[in-house]
Amino acid sequence: MSRIVSSFSLRSNDDTRSWSTIKEQVSTHARTTMVLTNDEGIVNHIRVSSVPEPTQRKIYSLLGVRDPLKRIKTVATRL
C-alpha cells in the first residue's frame, strides 16, 4: 500500500498520524518461526504470529486491512 493511499485513508477517518508513525506502530506486529527436525527426518516449520495490539487493530481497521498474519501455520517436509 502506498503512503499516499494510507495517509489519505487515515485522514478521511479523522486520523492524522504520519506514515513514519504508522510504520513504527505496526512494526512490532510480527511472527516467529521455529524449525525443528524430528528423529524421522521430518522438518517442521512452526510459525506463530503475535496478536495485534489495540493501536495496530485500529490502524488496520481504518485502512480496511484484515489482520495480515495468521496466528499459527505449520509446514512439514521430509529431508
Secondary structure, 3 states (H helix, E strand, C coil): CCHHHHHHHHHCCCCCCCHHHHHHHHCCCCEEEEEEECCCCEEEEEEEECCCCHHHHHHHHHHCCCCCCCCEEEEEEEC
